Amino acid sequence: MPQRLPSSPPILPGLAYIRPLGSGGFADVFLYGQDMPRRDVAVKVLPSDVRDADLLRMFNAEADVLAHLSAHPSIVTVYQAGISADGRPYIVMEYCPGSLAQRFRVERMPVAEVLSIGVRMAGALESAHHAGLIHRDVKPSNILVTTFGAPVLADFGISSSLVRQSADEMMAMSVPWSAPEVIAEQTAGTVASEVWSLGATVYSLLAGHSPFERREKGQNSREQLSRRIARASYTDIPRADVPAALQRVLARAMSRNPADRYPHAREFGEALQTVQAEMGLPATPLEVPAAEWAPAARTVDFADGTLRGPARSHVERDGARKHRASAGVAGYARDEDTDIAAPASPTVHPLPWVLAGATTVTAGAVVVAALYATGVLR
């Protein structure tokens, strides 16, 4: 099947297009410059011809899930979402200039760095699970690197609810990092399968390849990988600097039986912290919600496939701007970010100003004459 060509960047209010960042199976990502506040942002956009209800549902869910979770320091931040002038849903997110998509394949990543990444991702997943959400696509390419060099979890496009999964839940997976029960389509995703995927991701960063990938050419088709994962026999990472304790932690996280894995992402993160301590490394903070924290009252509706968000399909005329201004602050609050073009330069009409000045002079002369007539001025 030929790869989809990238769509054109949309015109968006307060944002100036810079360049493309990448394209996926159903969305394109562009780099834009935001005018106020001034910063670079990544904008994820659905193609103009996409009207598939499942894709719209996934896109809406990603925006809502990130709104719930992006305050977490290890989850990518979402700034806003809406609909472009040509009817395309978009999400404006933090721009992350790097990712782990290929780095682990081309360089030997230090054990200390990988442990730190693993702990941070465990905290991010624990926070999502605490909110009743599951990512369902944890893998190296979905770990981005911010401008400050910090790893953040991204791409919640196929995320799901832990408690509201239905029988017809869309199955979506990245096979090399999927748990055996997901490969067998026994579940669309659970906390246990999430622990497996994070374990497989940490394994990949250390080994330079996914856990069941073989070096021989032609041995890593989707079907071949699926069969090996179904048998799920852990193989030690062939690196002398990977301690036995870390091998044991990863082996447990990637146990074939979900009940034998760490029960939560938090326990997996704590096990990685223990390895850090044994290696004499500083412990990476495991950032998870406080016990009294509760998710927002409005839950994520994973069935919502409607077009949502502010949209503007035309540029306001002067009369409309004046009418909105007469409504006061409330008039601006309703659609302050929806203009699709930069505000037009104000047009100066000299005649009204001349007439206004003449009127003022005339009125002044009348007042002076009246004062003389009444004897006030002499």
ABEGO torsion letter per residue (X at the ends): XBBBBBBBBBBBBGBBBABBAEBBAABBBBBBBBAOBBBBBBBBBBBAABABAAAAAAAAAAAAAAAAAAABAABBBBABBBBBAAGBBBBBBBBBABBAAAAAAABBBBAAAAAAAAAAAAAAAAAAAAAGBBAGABBAAABBBBAAGBBBBBGAAABBBAAABBAABBBBBBAAABBAAAAAGABAEBAAAAAAAAAAAAAAAAAGBBAABBABBGAABAAAAAAAAAAGBBBBBBBAABBAAAAAAAAAAABABAAABBABAAAAAAAAAAAAAAAGBBBBBBBBBBAABBBBABBBBAABABBBEBBBABBBBAAAAAAAAAAEAAAAAAAAAABABBBBBBBBBAAAAAAAAAAAAAAAAAAAAAAAAAGABX
